[in-house]
Amino acid sequence: MAGLYFEEFSVGQKVVTAGRTISEDAIFSFAGLTGDYNQIHTDAAFASKTQFGQRIAHGLLGMSISVGLIMQTGLLEGTVLAFREINEWKFVKPFLIGDTVHAVLSIAEMKALPRIGGGSLIAQVEVRNQNDEICQRGSLNLLVLSKPK
């Protein structure tokens, strides 16, 4: 296992992920997967008349990409038991086609749960664009395995 065990995390620990550029293809793939073909995401002529002036990515696409980027760090590889909750997720600013996003994860709370063989981590997450502007933020409650004895 490459991931960290519950006991190897610490409150205040911070991880910054790599970036990923949001493409038009990703938006259309997400629309096809979810069935959300809202014009603000898929119709350039319609979106050009909105306050954004162009199509924007689905908010949940941005959140999903951030979770993928967190997993790609290897931090939770083989040690995460479950994503238990997503709390107070805020969509602050939209992602545009061509924006490069990354996530900043900070461990805010830890609680040992011996009966499940691990513990609960509350991680604050900020999803930022290439200008380091916070576009989304919230927290994840993760269940992580304890280190084997």
C-alpha positions as CSV (number, residue, x, y, z in Angstrom):
1,M,0.0,0.0,0.0
2,A,1.3,3.4,-1.0
3,G,-1.2,5.5,1.0
4,L,-0.8,6.8,4.5
5,Y,-2.4,5.1,7.4
6,F,-4.7,7.0,9.9
7,E,-1.8,7.4,12.4
8,E,0.5,8.9,9.8
9,F,-1.8,11.9,9.3
10,S,-1.7,14.9,11.5
11,V,-3.9,17.9,12.1
12,G,-2.6,20.8,10.1
13,Q,-1.0,18.6,7.4
14,K,-1.4,20.2,4.0
15,V,-1.2,18.6,0.5
16,V,-1.3,20.5,-2.8
17,T,-2.2,18.4,-5.8
18,A,-1.0,18.6,-9.4
19,G,-3.2,20.5,-11.8
20,R,-5.6,19.5,-14.5
21,T,-6.9,21.6,-17.3
22,I,-10.7,21.5,-17.9
23,S,-11.4,20.8,-21.5
24,E,-14.5,21.2,-23.6
25,D,-14.4,17.4,-24.0
26,A,-14.5,16.9,-20.2
27,I,-17.6,19.1,-20.0
28,F,-19.4,17.2,-22.7
29,S,-18.3,13.8,-21.3
30,F,-19.7,14.9,-17.9
31,A,-22.9,16.1,-19.5
32,G,-23.3,12.8,-21.2
33,L,-22.6,10.8,-18.1
34,T,-25.0,12.8,-15.8
35,G,-27.6,13.9,-18.4
36,D,-27.0,17.5,-17.4
37,Y,-27.0,19.3,-20.7
38,N,-27.8,22.7,-19.2
39,Q,-27.2,25.4,-21.8
40,I,-24.7,27.3,-19.6
41,H,-22.4,24.3,-20.1
42,T,-23.2,23.1,-23.6
43,D,-24.5,26.0,-25.7
44,A,-21.8,28.6,-26.7
45,A,-24.3,31.0,-28.2
46,F,-26.5,30.9,-25.1
47,A,-23.6,31.1,-22.7
48,S,-22.1,34.1,-24.5
49,K,-25.1,36.1,-23.3
50,T,-24.7,35.2,-19.6
51,Q,-22.7,37.1,-17.0
52,F,-19.8,34.7,-17.7
53,G,-19.7,35.4,-21.4
54,Q,-18.9,31.8,-22.2
55,R,-19.6,28.2,-21.2
56,I,-18.7,27.1,-17.7
57,A,-17.9,23.7,-16.3
58,H,-20.5,21.9,-14.2
59,G,-19.8,22.6,-10.5
60,L,-19.9,18.9,-9.8
61,L,-17.3,18.3,-12.5
62,G,-14.9,20.6,-10.7
63,M,-15.6,18.8,-7.4
64,S,-15.1,15.4,-9.1
65,I,-11.9,16.5,-10.7
66,S,-10.6,17.7,-7.3
67,V,-11.3,14.3,-5.7
68,G,-9.5,12.6,-8.6
69,L,-6.5,14.9,-8.1
70,I,-6.5,14.1,-4.4
71,M,-6.5,10.4,-5.1
72,Q,-3.7,10.8,-7.7
73,T,-1.4,12.1,-4.9
74,G,-1.2,8.5,-3.6
75,L,-2.0,9.8,-0.1
76,L,-5.0,7.5,0.2
77,E,-4.0,4.7,-2.2
78,G,-5.0,1.5,-0.6
79,T,-5.8,3.0,2.8
80,V,-9.0,4.9,2.3
81,L,-12.0,2.9,3.4
82,A,-14.7,5.3,2.3
83,F,-15.6,8.9,1.5
84,R,-18.1,9.3,4.3
85,E,-19.5,12.8,3.7
86,I,-19.0,16.0,1.7
87,N,-19.8,18.9,4.0
88,E,-20.7,22.6,3.3
89,W,-19.4,22.5,-0.3
90,K,-19.5,26.0,-1.8
91,F,-19.3,26.9,-5.5
92,V,-17.6,30.3,-5.2
93,K,-16.4,31.0,-8.8
94,P,-17.0,29.0,-12.0
95,F,-14.4,27.1,-13.9
96,L,-14.1,28.1,-17.6
97,I,-12.9,25.9,-20.5
98,G,-9.1,26.0,-20.4
99,D,-8.8,26.7,-16.6
100,T,-6.3,24.6,-14.8
101,V,-7.5,23.4,-11.4
102,H,-5.7,22.0,-8.4
103,A,-6.8,21.1,-4.9
104,V,-5.3,22.1,-1.5
105,L,-6.2,19.6,1.2
106,S,-5.7,20.4,4.9
107,I,-6.4,17.9,7.7
108,A,-8.6,19.7,10.2
109,E,-9.7,16.9,12.6
110,M,-8.9,13.3,13.4
111,K,-10.9,10.8,15.3
112,A,-9.8,7.2,16.0
113,L,-12.5,4.6,15.3
114,P,-10.9,1.3,16.6
115,R,-14.0,-0.8,15.9
116,I,-13.6,-0.2,12.1
117,G,-9.8,-0.6,12.3
118,G,-9.1,3.0,11.4
119,G,-10.2,6.5,11.9
120,S,-12.1,9.5,10.5
121,L,-10.3,12.5,8.9
122,I,-12.0,15.8,8.3
123,A,-10.1,17.4,5.4
124,Q,-10.8,21.0,4.4
125,V,-10.5,21.3,0.6
126,E,-10.0,24.3,-1.6
127,V,-10.2,23.9,-5.4
128,R,-8.3,26.7,-7.1
129,N,-7.7,27.8,-10.6
130,Q,-4.4,28.7,-12.4
131,N,-4.5,32.2,-10.8
132,D,-4.7,30.5,-7.3
133,E,-8.3,31.9,-6.9
134,I,-10.6,29.7,-4.7
135,C,-13.4,28.5,-6.9
136,Q,-14.8,25.8,-4.6
137,R,-14.3,24.9,-1.0
138,G,-15.7,22.4,1.5
139,S,-14.7,19.5,3.6
140,L,-14.5,15.7,3.2
141,N,-15.0,13.2,5.9
142,L,-12.8,10.2,5.1
143,L,-12.4,6.8,6.7
144,V,-8.8,5.6,6.7
145,L,-7.3,2.3,7.8
146,S,-5.1,2.1,10.9
147,K,-1.6,0.9,10.6
148,P,-1.4,-2.9,11.0
149,K,0.1,-4.1,14.3
